[in-house]
Amino acid sequence: MTLRFLTACFLALLLGAVPASAITRTVMQDGSGDFMDIQAAVDACAVGDTVLVGPGRYEGYHPFQPSGQDIGWEVIVGVAVDSLTIRGMDNETVILGPATKSDDRLVRIGIANARSTTWINLENLRFENIGSRGVDIIETGRVSECVFYHMNTGIYIEIGHDVLVEECQFQVSRISINYYREDIGAKVVIRNSHFESGGWGISGAGVYVERHPDTLVESCSFDNLTVAAESYYGAYLRVVSCEINGGNTAISGSNYGSGSIEVRDCRMLDQAIHTIRINGSHLTGTGNTLRCIGDYTIQAPNSSADFHGNHILKAGIGTIEVQYQTVPDQGLDFSGNWWGTTDADSIAAWIHDVQDDPGLVAEVVYEPYLPAPVAAEQKSMGDLKRMFR
């Protein structure tokens, strides 16, 4: 299923749910709009309406019961009306959240929708310093051109049946996807978004996926994060056409034997520990460039791989480390890659597996290997080749 088709489906769902009488209600703190408070405008809306929010900081919290029961949530905006759009006039001046971050222990959220709703659309808003998370989406929705600044979780997706996140910025914030239901066809797409530590050094994971059956991260950039994208407990994560610079680890997966990670056409450079680290996961991918400044570029205990047509360049000690193996050999096929050299002895020496420690059981297959960089990367990889001879 293409992203264009997915977007069309989202829009069709949204437009199909919007009645002909849908209206736009404006929120202006100077009193020139229909309302001065976002929550008051939302409460006055019907299915398919739009709330257009003017400049200002909106930070008053109030209790919200997303499932009809008091679970201790406090929100700036609670949405109980279906197919609602909340759109800011400017994502630099329309701000949800306090001027400084609180260290309170309450579950405080910027915008949350009720379990009774099927769709929410958020555009052009800025979320700052919110104690728990900026946005909580239970099942389906779209978040576009929003900024998330200085909070543990920018967007929390609880089920993620169909969610699209695009053109967003995350500074010292992340997307967390937790999946609790076995729905066929569930899909989360995160595209054309940027994640960074925001000047506080290495900070947090960019995208964290737990159990979700289909999460696609495409055409995103990540700077100096602890982990750019991480899968956990049987998740299926795809990372495509992304640029990942610095940080500790680019891609991480701890799936305990039932999850998989596909990495395709990505540049992952200068990670401090590993570029890819998997445990109990299956790794596939092609067209990637991996360069690490830690000990090993890839660490893969208890895992399997079909990883071909990539540039896997030597880190401080080597390229791939099995580290430990508590299950039978799952098959680590890294043949058909460029290793920065054509010297077979060097390639073998850079891999730590059963050939170095019989207790590891697993063997990394690296032959046949590419005799030169992939053609598309020939020019840009020239300097890198010299670094790893």
Short mmCIF file of the C-alpha atoms (twelve columns), coordinates in Angstrom:
data_MODEL
# 
_entry.id   MODEL 
# 
loop_
_atom_site.group_PDB 
_atom_site.id 
_atom_site.type_symbol 
_atom_site.label_atom_id 
_atom_site.label_alt_id 
_atom_site.label_comp_id 
_atom_site.label_asym_id 
_atom_site.label_seq_id 
_atom_site.Cartn_x 
_atom_site.Cartn_y 
_atom_site.Cartn_z 
_atom_site.pdbx_PDB_model_num 
ATOM 1   C CA . MET A 1   0.000   0.000   0.000  1 
ATOM 2   C CA . THR A 2   1.563   3.320   -1.077 1 
ATOM 3   C CA . LEU A 3   1.724   6.386   1.144  1 
ATOM 4   C CA . ARG A 4   -0.238  8.357   -1.454 1 
ATOM 5   C CA . PHE A 5   -3.021  5.783   -1.294 1 
ATOM 6   C CA . LEU A 6   -2.882  5.778   2.507  1 
ATOM 7   C CA . THR A 7   -3.200  9.551   2.618  1 
ATOM 8   C CA . ALA A 8   -6.122  9.397   0.218  1 
ATOM 9   C CA . CYS A 9   -7.831  6.873   2.460  1 
ATOM 10  C CA . PHE A 10  -7.285  9.112   5.483  1 
ATOM 11  C CA . LEU A 11  -8.759  12.110  3.680  1 
ATOM 12  C CA . ALA A 12  -11.659 10.103  2.360  1 
ATOM 13  C CA . LEU A 13  -12.402 8.883   5.863  1 
ATOM 14  C CA . LEU A 14  -12.252 12.394  7.192  1 
ATOM 15  C CA . LEU A 15  -14.295 14.005  4.421  1 
ATOM 16  C CA . GLY A 16  -16.823 11.203  4.426  1 
ATOM 17  C CA . ALA A 17  -17.484 11.814  8.098  1 
ATOM 18  C CA . VAL A 18  -17.872 15.584  7.720  1 
ATOM 19  C CA . PRO A 19  -21.467 16.751  7.364  1 
ATOM 20  C CA . ALA A 20  -22.337 19.482  4.875  1 
ATOM 21  C CA . SER A 21  -23.145 21.833  7.756  1 
ATOM 22  C CA . ALA A 22  -19.658 21.588  9.345  1 
ATOM 23  C CA . ILE A 23  -18.440 24.976  10.538 1 
ATOM 24  C CA . THR A 24  -15.227 26.603  11.761 1 
ATOM 25  C CA . ARG A 25  -15.087 28.147  15.230 1 
ATOM 26  C CA . THR A 26  -12.280 30.571  16.033 1 
ATOM 27  C CA . VAL A 27  -10.392 30.954  19.308 1 
ATOM 28  C CA . MET A 28  -8.715  34.317  19.945 1 
ATOM 29  C CA . GLN A 29  -7.362  35.292  23.348 1 
ATOM 30  C CA . ASP A 30  -8.017  38.972  22.649 1 
ATOM 31  C CA . GLY A 31  -11.747 38.296  22.375 1 
ATOM 32  C CA . SER A 32  -12.010 38.893  18.622 1 
ATOM 33  C CA . GLY A 33  -13.030 35.268  17.855 1 
ATOM 34  C CA . ASP A 34  -15.935 33.051  18.763 1 
ATOM 35  C CA . PHE A 35  -14.200 31.836  21.936 1 
ATOM 36  C CA . MET A 36  -11.210 32.735  24.100 1 
ATOM 37  C CA . ASP A 37  -10.496 29.153  25.228 1 
ATOM 38  C CA . ILE A 38  -9.859  26.060  23.068 1 
ATOM 39  C CA . GLN A 39  -11.814 23.703  25.321 1 
ATOM 40  C CA . ALA A 40  -14.909 25.921  25.197 1 
ATOM 41  C CA . ALA A 41  -14.745 25.929  21.391 1 
ATOM 42  C CA . VAL A 42  -14.328 22.146  21.234 1 
ATOM 43  C CA . ASP A 43  -17.286 21.630  23.577 1 
ATOM 44  C CA . ALA A 44  -19.472 23.671  21.224 1 
ATOM 45  C CA . CYS A 45  -18.497 21.629  18.138 1 
ATOM 46  C CA . ALA A 46  -20.393 18.956  16.260 1 
ATOM 47  C CA . VAL A 47  -19.045 16.098  14.156 1 
ATOM 48  C CA . GLY A 48  -16.699 17.349  11.441 1 
ATOM 49  C CA . ASP A 49  -16.280 20.901  12.741 1 
ATOM 50  C CA . THR A 50  -12.969 22.794  12.821 1 
ATOM 51  C CA . VAL A 51  -11.476 24.855  15.637 1 
ATOM 52  C CA . LEU A 52  -9.095  27.539  14.366 1 
ATOM 53  C CA . VAL A 53  -6.769  28.701  17.162 1 
ATOM 54  C CA . GLY A 54  -5.137  32.122  17.260 1 
ATOM 55  C CA . PRO A 55  -1.808  33.127  18.853 1 
ATOM 56  C CA . GLY A 56  -1.189  32.765  22.569 1 
ATOM 57  C CA . ARG A 57  -0.175  30.290  25.253 1 
ATOM 58  C CA . TYR A 58  -2.901  27.883  26.360 1 
ATOM 59  C CA . GLU A 59  -1.941  26.092  29.554 1 
ATOM 60  C CA . GLY A 60  -4.905  25.562  31.889 1 
ATOM 61  C CA . TYR A 61  -5.436  21.883  32.777 1 
ATOM 62  C CA . HIS A 62  -8.706  20.229  33.722 1 
ATOM 63  C CA . PRO A 63  -9.800  16.609  34.400 1 
ATOM 64  C CA . PHE A 64  -10.667 14.436  31.405 1 
ATOM 65  C CA . GLN A 65  -12.107 10.923  31.263 1 
ATOM 66  C CA . PRO A 66  -11.236 9.359   27.882 1 
ATOM 67  C CA . SER A 67  -13.101 6.122   28.610 1 
ATOM 68  C CA . GLY A 68  -15.842 7.517   30.821 1 
ATOM 69  C CA . GLN A 69  -13.949 6.655   33.991 1 
ATOM 70  C CA . ASP A 70  -11.717 8.835   36.115 1 
ATOM 71  C CA . ILE A 71  -8.163  7.612   35.464 1 
ATOM 72  C CA . GLY A 72  -6.429  10.720  36.725 1 
ATOM 73  C CA . TRP A 73  -5.820  12.515  33.435 1 
ATOM 74  C CA . GLU A 74  -5.540  16.269  33.280 1 
ATOM 75  C CA . VAL A 75  -5.616  17.843  29.821 1 
ATOM 76  C CA . ILE A 76  -5.513  21.257  28.223 1 
ATOM 77  C CA . VAL A 77  -7.994  20.059  25.581 1 
ATOM 78  C CA . GLY A 78  -10.171 16.961  25.823 1 
ATOM 79  C CA . VAL A 79  -11.950 15.949  22.628 1 
ATOM 80  C CA . ALA A 80  -15.176 13.925  22.819 1 
ATOM 81  C CA . VAL A 81  -16.580 14.957  19.422 1 
ATOM 82  C CA . ASP A 82  -15.763 12.841  16.378 1 
ATOM 83  C CA . SER A 83  -13.860 13.901  13.243 1 
ATOM 84  C CA . LEU A 84  -12.749 17.199  14.733 1 
ATOM 85  C CA . THR A 85  -9.939  19.347  13.314 1 
ATOM 86  C CA . ILE A 86  -7.940  21.648  15.608 1 
ATOM 87  C CA . ARG A 87  -5.756  23.944  13.524 1 
ATOM 88  C CA . GLY A 88  -3.356  26.616  14.738 1 
ATOM 89  C CA . MET A 89  -2.794  29.807  12.787 1 
ATOM 90  C CA . ASP A 90  0.975   29.581  13.389 1 
ATOM 91  C CA . ASN A 91  2.969   26.752  14.987 1 
ATOM 92  C CA . GLU A 92  5.415   29.243  16.486 1 
ATOM 93  C CA . THR A 93  2.883   31.380  18.362 1 
ATOM 94  C CA . VAL A 94  -0.027  29.007  19.038 1 
ATOM 95  C CA . ILE A 95  1.394   27.208  22.090 1 
ATOM 96  C CA . LEU A 96  -0.163  24.541  24.307 1 
ATOM 97  C CA . GLY A 97  1.668   24.057  27.592 1 
ATOM 98  C CA . PRO A 98  3.388   26.108  30.303 1 
ATOM 99  C CA . ALA A 99  6.442   28.308  29.793 1 
ATOM 100 C CA . THR A 100 8.555   25.999  31.989 1 
ATOM 101 C CA . LYS A 101 8.365   22.261  32.535 1 
ATOM 102 C CA . SER A 102 6.850   21.026  35.782 1 
ATOM 103 C CA . ASP A 103 8.201   17.996  37.612 1 
ATOM 104 C CA . ASP A 104 4.791   16.969  38.964 1 
ATOM 105 C CA . ARG A 105 3.716   13.317  38.774 1 
ATOM 106 C CA . LEU A 106 0.271   13.879  37.258 1 
ATOM 107 C CA . VAL A 107 -0.690  12.520  33.850 1 
ATOM 108 C CA . ARG A 108 -0.871  15.856  32.079 1 
ATOM 109 C CA . ILE A 109 -1.599  15.952  28.354 1 
ATOM 110 C CA . GLY A 110 -1.967  18.715  25.796 1 
ATOM 111 C CA . ILE A 111 -4.728  17.251  23.604 1 
ATOM 112 C CA . ALA A 112 -6.408  13.871  24.127 1 
ATOM 113 C CA . ASN A 113 -9.370  12.274  22.412 1 
ATOM 114 C CA . ALA A 114 -11.994 10.035  23.981 1 
ATOM 115 C CA . ARG A 115 -12.259 6.337   23.191 1 
ATOM 116 C CA . SER A 116 -15.688 6.985   21.685 1 
ATOM 117 C CA . THR A 117 -14.162 9.031   18.837 1 
ATOM 118 C CA . THR A 118 -12.849 7.508   15.606 1 
ATOM 119 C CA . TRP A 119 -10.784 10.358  14.123 1 
ATOM 120 C CA . ILE A 120 -8.947  13.512  15.170 1 
ATOM 121 C CA . ASN A 121 -6.960  15.921  12.987 1 
ATOM 122 C CA . LEU A 122 -4.364  18.286  14.508 1 
ATOM 123 C CA . GLU A 123 -2.486  20.877  12.455 1 
ATOM 124 C CA . ASN A 124 0.002   23.693  12.943 1 
ATOM 125 C CA . LEU A 125 0.245   23.673  16.748 1 
ATOM 126 C CA . ARG A 126 3.159   23.946  19.174 1 
ATOM 127 C CA . PHE A 127 3.320   21.844  22.361 1 
ATOM 128 C CA . GLU A 128 5.771   22.797  25.127 1 
ATOM 129 C CA . ASN A 129 6.845   21.593  28.570 1 
ATOM 130 C CA . ILE A 130 3.857   19.299  29.180 1 
ATOM 131 C CA . GLY A 131 4.487   16.887  32.031 1 
ATOM 132 C CA . SER A 132 3.386   13.640  30.367 1 
ATOM 133 C CA . ARG A 133 2.655   13.945  26.632 1 
ATOM 134 C CA . GLY A 134 1.677   16.528  24.087 1 
ATOM 135 C CA . VAL A 135 -0.932  14.521  22.187 1 
ATOM 136 C CA . ASP A 136 -2.689  11.253  23.060 1 
ATOM 137 C CA . ILE A 137 -4.350  9.465   20.118 1 
ATOM 138 C CA . ILE A 138 -6.232  6.297   20.920 1 
ATOM 139 C CA . GLU A 139 -6.995  4.819   17.506 1 
ATOM 140 C CA . THR A 140 -7.003  6.934   14.355 1 
ATOM 141 C CA . GLY A 141 -5.959  10.438  13.427 1 
ATOM 142 C CA . ARG A 142 -3.534  12.774  11.732 1 
ATOM 143 C CA . VAL A 143 -0.954  15.156  13.209 1 
ATOM 144 C CA . SER A 144 0.620   17.578  10.747 1 
ATOM 145 C CA . GLU A 145 3.053   20.522  10.927 1 
ATOM 146 C CA . CYS A 146 3.179   20.480  14.727 1 
ATOM 147 C CA . VAL A 147 6.145   21.171  17.010 1 
ATOM 148 C CA . PHE A 148 6.805   19.206  20.215 1 
ATOM 149 C CA . TYR A 149 9.322   20.749  22.576 1 
ATOM 150 C CA . HIS A 150 10.842  19.560  25.865 1 
ATOM 151 C CA . MET A 151 8.539   16.787  27.058 1 
ATOM 152 C CA . ASN A 152 8.947   13.054  27.615 1 
ATOM 153 C CA . THR A 153 6.520   12.067  24.863 1 
ATOM 154 C CA . GLY A 154 5.316   14.351  22.102 1 
ATOM 155 C CA . ILE A 155 2.750   11.938  20.645 1 
ATOM 156 C CA . TYR A 156 1.475   8.828   22.399 1 
ATOM 157 C CA . ILE A 157 -0.447  6.409   20.167 1 
ATOM 158 C CA . GLU A 158 -2.333  3.856   22.225 1 
ATOM 159 C CA . ILE A 159 -3.644  1.495   19.560 1 
ATOM 160 C CA . GLY A 160 -2.631  3.052   16.266 1 
ATOM 161 C CA . HIS A 161 -5.223  1.546   13.963 1 
ATOM 162 C CA . ASP A 162 -4.580  4.229   11.318 1 
ATOM 163 C CA . VAL A 163 -2.422  7.203   12.302 1 
ATOM 164 C CA . LEU A 164 -0.461  9.586   10.095 1 
ATOM 165 C CA . VAL A 165 2.208   11.933  11.504 1 
ATOM 166 C CA . GLU A 166 3.834   14.234  8.965  1 
ATOM 167 C CA . GLU A 167 5.895   17.423  8.711  1 
ATOM 168 C CA . CYS A 168 6.386   17.594  12.496 1 
ATOM 169 C CA . GLN A 169 9.358   18.601  14.650 1 
ATOM 170 C CA . PHE A 170 10.358  16.872  17.881 1 
ATOM 171 C CA . GLN A 171 12.874  18.572  20.169 1 
ATOM 172 C CA . VAL A 172 13.716  16.611  23.320 1 
ATOM 173 C CA . SER A 173 10.549  14.637  22.673 1 
ATOM 174 C CA . ARG A 174 9.502   11.391  21.019 1 
ATOM 175 C CA . ILE A 175 6.669   9.399   19.481 1 
ATOM 176 C CA . SER A 176 5.615   6.389   21.528 1 
ATOM 177 C CA . ILE A 177 3.402   3.700   19.978 1 
ATOM 178 C CA . ASN A 178 1.900   1.096   22.281 1 
ATOM 179 C CA . TYR A 179 -0.412  -1.507  20.799 1 
ATOM 180 C CA . TYR A 180 -2.868  -3.492  22.900 1 
ATOM 181 C CA . ARG A 181 -5.229  -5.020  20.349 1 
ATOM 182 C CA . GLU A 182 -4.881  -7.526  17.525 1 
ATOM 183 C CA . ASP A 183 -6.411  -5.599  14.619 1 
ATOM 184 C CA . ILE A 184 -5.726  -6.637  11.038 1 
ATOM 185 C CA . GLY A 185 -4.531  -3.725  8.933  1 
ATOM 186 C CA . ALA A 186 -3.378  -1.483  11.737 1 
ATOM 187 C CA . LYS A 187 -0.839  1.030   10.433 1 
ATOM 188 C CA . VAL A 188 1.130   4.032   11.703 1 
ATOM 189 C CA . VAL A 189 3.049   6.234   9.249  1 
ATOM 190 C CA . ILE A 190 5.586   8.839   10.410 1 
ATOM 191 C CA . ARG A 191 7.098   10.808  7.551  1 
ATOM 192 C CA . ASN A 192 8.965   13.993  6.668  1 
ATOM 193 C CA . SER A 193 9.573   14.806  10.333 1 
ATOM 194 C CA . HIS A 194 12.645  15.854  12.305 1 
ATOM 195 C CA . PHE A 195 13.843  14.668  15.724 1 
ATOM 196 C CA . GLU A 196 16.648  16.276  17.722 1 
ATOM 197 C CA . SER A 197 18.039  16.529  21.227 1 
ATOM 198 C CA . GLY A 198 17.473  20.283  21.249 1 
ATOM 199 C CA . GLY A 199 20.895  21.335  22.529 1 
ATOM 200 C CA . TRP A 200 20.821  19.273  25.739 1 
ATOM 201 C CA . GLY A 201 23.117  16.589  24.331 1 
ATOM 202 C CA . ILE A 202 21.996  13.020  23.669 1 
ATOM 203 C CA . SER A 203 18.388  12.598  24.725 1 
ATOM 204 C CA . GLY A 204 15.809  9.838   24.472 1 
ATOM 205 C CA . ALA A 205 14.388  7.770   21.636 1 
ATOM 206 C CA . GLY A 206 12.881  9.404   18.581 1 
ATOM 207 C CA . VAL A 207 10.315  6.719   17.713 1 
ATOM 208 C CA . TYR A 208 9.522   3.960   20.210 1 
ATOM 209 C CA . VAL A 209 7.272   1.116   19.010 1 
ATOM 210 C CA . GLU A 210 5.913   -1.619  21.263 1 
ATOM 211 C CA . ARG A 211 3.974   -4.580  19.814 1 
ATOM 212 C CA . HIS A 212 2.554   -2.595  16.888 1 
ATOM 213 C CA . PRO A 213 2.253   -4.749  13.723 1 
ATOM 214 C CA . ASP A 214 3.133   -2.099  11.099 1 
ATOM 215 C CA . THR A 215 4.954   1.160   11.788 1 
ATOM 216 C CA . LEU A 216 6.636   2.986   8.907  1 
ATOM 217 C CA . VAL A 217 9.164   5.770   9.522  1 
ATOM 218 C CA . GLU A 218 9.975   7.406   6.202  1 
ATOM 219 C CA . SER A 219 12.024  10.394  5.034  1 
ATOM 220 C CA . CYS A 220 12.733  11.568  8.578  1 
ATOM 221 C CA . SER A 221 15.919  12.985  10.101 1 
ATOM 222 C CA . PHE A 222 17.342  12.316  13.559 1 
ATOM 223 C CA . ASP A 223 20.145  14.208  15.293 1 
ATOM 224 C CA . ASN A 224 22.022  13.120  18.412 1 
ATOM 225 C CA . LEU A 225 19.405  10.895  20.075 1 
ATOM 226 C CA . THR A 226 19.996  7.963   22.386 1 
ATOM 227 C CA . VAL A 227 18.103  5.786   19.864 1 
ATOM 228 C CA . ALA A 228 16.531  7.125   16.683 1 
ATOM 229 C CA . ALA A 229 13.998  4.305   16.223 1 
ATOM 230 C CA . GLU A 230 13.385  1.412   18.610 1 
ATOM 231 C CA . SER A 231 11.087  -1.614  18.436 1 
ATOM 232 C CA . TYR A 232 10.070  -3.787  21.359 1 
ATOM 233 C CA . TYR A 233 8.066   -6.922  22.132 1 
ATOM 234 C CA . GLY A 234 7.183   -8.248  18.705 1 
ATOM 235 C CA . ALA A 235 6.803   -4.994  16.795 1 
ATOM 236 C CA . TYR A 236 7.250   -4.711  13.033 1 
ATOM 237 C CA . LEU A 237 9.193   -1.531  12.288 1 
ATOM 238 C CA . ARG A 238 10.227  -0.172  8.880  1 
ATOM 239 C CA . VAL A 239 12.711  2.697   8.579  1 
ATOM 240 C CA . VAL A 240 13.043  3.988   5.012  1 
ATOM 241 C CA . SER A 241 15.015  6.864   3.431  1 
ATOM 242 C CA . CYS A 242 16.005  8.407   6.762  1 
ATOM 243 C CA . GLU A 243 19.101  10.365  7.822  1 
ATOM 244 C CA . ILE A 244 20.365  9.470   11.309 1 
ATOM 245 C CA . ASN A 245 23.353  11.381  12.664 1 
ATOM 246 C CA . GLY A 246 25.191  10.910  15.940 1 
ATOM 247 C CA . GLY A 247 23.606  9.711   19.150 1 
ATOM 248 C CA . ASN A 248 24.236  6.340   20.744 1 
ATOM 249 C CA . THR A 249 22.349  3.956   18.433 1 
ATOM 250 C CA . ALA A 250 20.464  4.536   15.180 1 
ATOM 251 C CA . ILE A 251 18.152  1.480   15.154 1 
ATOM 252 C CA . SER A 252 17.434  -0.816  18.087 1 
ATOM 253 C CA . GLY A 253 15.159  -3.834  18.451 1 
ATOM 254 C CA . SER A 254 14.492  -6.058  21.448 1 
ATOM 255 C CA . ASN A 255 11.664  -8.260  20.223 1 
ATOM 256 C CA . TYR A 256 12.404  -11.560 21.956 1 
ATOM 257 C CA . GLY A 257 12.086  -13.662 18.837 1 
ATOM 258 C CA . SER A 258 8.820   -12.429 17.297 1 
ATOM 259 C CA . GLY A 259 9.520   -8.982  15.816 1 
ATOM 260 C CA . SER A 260 11.311  -7.669  12.760 1 
ATOM 261 C CA . ILE A 261 13.010  -4.511  11.519 1 
ATOM 262 C CA . GLU A 262 13.422  -3.432  7.916  1 
ATOM 263 C CA . VAL A 263 15.925  -0.659  7.179  1 
ATOM 264 C CA . ARG A 264 16.140  0.624   3.621  1 
ATOM 265 C CA . ASP A 265 17.971  3.474   1.867  1 
ATOM 266 C CA . CYS A 266 19.107  5.138   5.099  1 
ATOM 267 C CA . ARG A 267 22.306  6.960   6.039  1 
ATOM 268 C CA . MET A 268 23.283  6.212   9.638  1 
ATOM 269 C CA . LEU A 269 26.501  7.928   10.637 1 
ATOM 270 C CA . ASP A 270 28.715  8.430   13.690 1 
ATOM 271 C CA . GLN A 271 26.756  6.636   16.409 1 
ATOM 272 C CA . ALA A 272 28.714  6.384   19.659 1 
ATOM 273 C CA . ILE A 273 27.835  2.758   20.590 1 
ATOM 274 C CA . HIS A 274 26.266  0.837   17.668 1 
ATOM 275 C CA . THR A 275 24.578  1.872   14.459 1 
ATOM 276 C CA . ILE A 276 22.164  -1.079  14.673 1 
ATOM 277 C CA . ARG A 277 21.577  -3.153  17.779 1 
ATOM 278 C CA . ILE A 278 19.108  -6.057  17.661 1 
ATOM 279 C CA . ASN A 279 18.242  -8.738  20.210 1 
ATOM 280 C CA . GLY A 280 15.821  -11.515 19.349 1 
ATOM 281 C CA . SER A 281 14.843  -9.719  16.133 1 
ATOM 282 C CA . HIS A 282 14.974  -10.327 12.400 1 
ATOM 283 C CA . LEU A 283 16.814  -7.625  10.422 1 
ATOM 284 C CA . THR A 284 16.326  -6.999  6.715  1 
ATOM 285 C CA . GLY A 285 17.401  -4.148  4.506  1 
ATOM 286 C CA . THR A 286 19.291  -2.802  1.516  1 
ATOM 287 C CA . GLY A 287 20.748  0.448   0.232  1 
ATOM 288 C CA . ASN A 288 21.983  1.661   3.632  1 
ATOM 289 C CA . THR A 289 25.225  3.274   4.757  1 
ATOM 290 C CA . LEU A 290 26.360  2.428   8.298  1 
ATOM 291 C CA . ARG A 291 29.313  4.154   9.976  1 
ATOM 292 C CA . CYS A 292 29.888  3.922   13.727 1 
ATOM 293 C CA . ILE A 293 32.475  5.433   16.066 1 
ATOM 294 C CA . GLY A 294 31.845  2.880   18.839 1 
ATOM 295 C CA . ASP A 295 33.288  -0.631  19.087 1 
ATOM 296 C CA . TYR A 296 31.095  -2.508  16.565 1 
ATOM 297 C CA . THR A 297 28.813  -1.135  13.864 1 
ATOM 298 C CA . ILE A 298 26.161  -3.853  14.366 1 
ATOM 299 C CA . GLN A 299 25.467  -5.921  17.469 1 
ATOM 300 C CA . ALA A 300 23.154  -8.901  16.940 1 
ATOM 301 C CA . PRO A 301 22.716  -11.414 19.786 1 
ATOM 302 C CA . ASN A 302 19.971  -14.065 19.448 1 
ATOM 303 C CA . SER A 303 18.906  -12.632 16.104 1 
ATOM 304 C CA . SER A 304 18.624  -13.383 12.393 1 
ATOM 305 C CA . ALA A 305 19.331  -11.231 9.353  1 
ATOM 306 C CA . ASP A 306 18.961  -10.948 5.582  1 
ATOM 307 C CA . PHE A 307 20.868  -7.711  5.072  1 
ATOM 308 C CA . HIS A 308 22.329  -7.171  1.582  1 
ATOM 309 C CA . GLY A 309 23.481  -4.386  -0.707 1 
ATOM 310 C CA . ASN A 310 24.626  -2.091  2.111  1 
ATOM 311 C CA . HIS A 311 27.809  -0.282  3.130  1 
ATOM 312 C CA . ILE A 312 28.830  -1.632  6.545  1 
ATOM 313 C CA . LEU A 313 31.966  0.197   7.615  1 
ATOM 314 C CA . LYS A 314 34.327  -0.780  10.399 1 
ATOM 315 C CA . ALA A 315 33.931  0.851   13.804 1 
ATOM 316 C CA . GLY A 316 36.654  1.015   16.459 1 
ATOM 317 C CA . ILE A 317 36.996  -2.780  16.774 1 
ATOM 318 C CA . GLY A 318 34.922  -4.240  13.963 1 
ATOM 319 C CA . THR A 319 31.701  -4.427  11.985 1 
ATOM 320 C CA . ILE A 320 29.447  -7.100  13.562 1 
ATOM 321 C CA . GLU A 321 29.415  -8.574  17.060 1 
ATOM 322 C CA . VAL A 322 27.175  -11.486 18.023 1 
ATOM 323 C CA . GLN A 323 28.062  -10.689 21.679 1 
ATOM 324 C CA . TYR A 324 26.159  -13.651 23.177 1 
ATOM 325 C CA . GLN A 325 23.876  -16.427 21.949 1 
ATOM 326 C CA . THR A 326 21.388  -18.321 24.130 1 
ATOM 327 C CA . VAL A 327 19.368  -19.827 21.255 1 
ATOM 328 C CA . PRO A 328 20.405  -21.927 18.215 1 
ATOM 329 C CA . ASP A 329 21.896  -20.155 15.214 1 
ATOM 330 C CA . GLN A 330 19.045  -18.198 13.589 1 
ATOM 331 C CA . GLY A 331 20.946  -17.354 10.400 1 
ATOM 332 C CA . LEU A 332 22.872  -14.091 10.108 1 
ATOM 333 C CA . ASP A 333 23.168  -13.518 6.373  1 
ATOM 334 C CA . PHE A 334 25.184  -10.377 5.657  1 
ATOM 335 C CA . SER A 335 26.420  -11.436 2.222  1 
ATOM 336 C CA . GLY A 336 26.486  -9.022  -0.693 1 
ATOM 337 C CA . ASN A 337 27.609  -5.964  1.282  1 
ATOM 338 C CA . TRP A 338 30.499  -3.526  0.896  1 
ATOM 339 C CA . TRP A 339 32.776  -3.561  3.953  1 
ATOM 340 C CA . GLY A 340 35.159  -0.741  3.019  1 
ATOM 341 C CA . THR A 341 37.738  -3.185  1.698  1 
ATOM 342 C CA . THR A 342 38.161  -6.158  -0.624 1 
ATOM 343 C CA . ASP A 343 40.514  -7.956  1.754  1 
ATOM 344 C CA . ALA A 344 38.699  -11.094 2.948  1 
ATOM 345 C CA . ASP A 345 40.960  -11.539 5.979  1 
ATOM 346 C CA . SER A 346 40.177  -8.036  7.201  1 
ATOM 347 C CA . ILE A 347 36.444  -8.539  6.759  1 
ATOM 348 C CA . ALA A 348 36.592  -11.806 8.714  1 
ATOM 349 C CA . ALA A 349 38.705  -10.237 11.464 1 
ATOM 350 C CA . TRP A 350 36.158  -7.444  11.933 1 
ATOM 351 C CA . ILE A 351 33.336  -9.935  12.684 1 
ATOM 352 C CA . HIS A 352 33.024  -11.487 16.155 1 
ATOM 353 C CA . ASP A 353 31.002  -14.727 16.020 1 
ATOM 354 C CA . VAL A 354 31.365  -18.490 16.566 1 
ATOM 355 C CA . GLN A 355 34.640  -18.447 14.662 1 
ATOM 356 C CA . ASP A 356 36.119  -16.401 17.524 1 
ATOM 357 C CA . ASP A 357 34.174  -17.964 20.416 1 
ATOM 358 C CA . PRO A 358 32.600  -21.453 20.005 1 
ATOM 359 C CA . GLY A 359 30.144  -20.631 22.765 1 
ATOM 360 C CA . LEU A 360 28.456  -18.053 20.575 1 
ATOM 361 C CA . VAL A 361 27.032  -20.737 18.225 1 
ATOM 362 C CA . ALA A 362 25.920  -18.192 15.597 1 
ATOM 363 C CA . GLU A 363 27.984  -17.490 12.484 1 
ATOM 364 C CA . VAL A 364 27.850  -14.347 10.369 1 
ATOM 365 C CA . VAL A 365 27.776  -15.082 6.637  1 
ATOM 366 C CA . TYR A 366 29.601  -12.329 4.773  1 
ATOM 367 C CA . GLU A 367 30.637  -14.000 1.503  1 
ATOM 368 C CA . PRO A 368 30.238  -13.219 -1.282 1 
ATOM 369 C CA . TYR A 369 30.906  -9.546  -0.571 1 
ATOM 370 C CA . LEU A 370 30.759  -6.573  -2.908 1 
ATOM 371 C CA . PRO A 371 34.055  -5.701  -4.607 1 
ATOM 372 C CA . ALA A 372 33.227  -1.971  -4.548 1 
ATOM 373 C CA . PRO A 373 30.683  0.438   -3.131 1 
ATOM 374 C CA . VAL A 374 27.203  0.420   -4.611 1 
ATOM 375 C CA . ALA A 375 27.273  2.608   -7.740 1 
ATOM 376 C CA . ALA A 376 24.940  5.283   -6.364 1 
ATOM 377 C CA . GLU A 377 27.315  5.860   -3.455 1 
ATOM 378 C CA . GLN A 378 30.618  5.497   -5.342 1 
ATOM 379 C CA . LYS A 379 31.653  9.153   -5.164 1 
ATOM 380 C CA . SER A 380 30.501  9.918   -1.633 1 
ATOM 381 C CA . MET A 381 32.006  6.696   -0.280 1 
ATOM 382 C CA . GLY A 382 35.485  7.319   -1.673 1 
ATOM 383 C CA . ASP A 383 36.746  9.136   1.379  1 
ATOM 384 C CA . LEU A 384 35.103  6.611   3.677  1 
ATOM 385 C CA . LYS A 385 36.923  3.751   1.934  1 
ATOM 386 C CA . ARG A 386 40.264  5.338   2.739  1 
ATOM 387 C CA . MET A 387 39.272  5.733   6.407  1 
ATOM 388 C CA . PHE A 388 38.703  2.015   6.859  1 
ATOM 389 C CA . ARG A 389 41.606  0.455   4.977  1 
# 
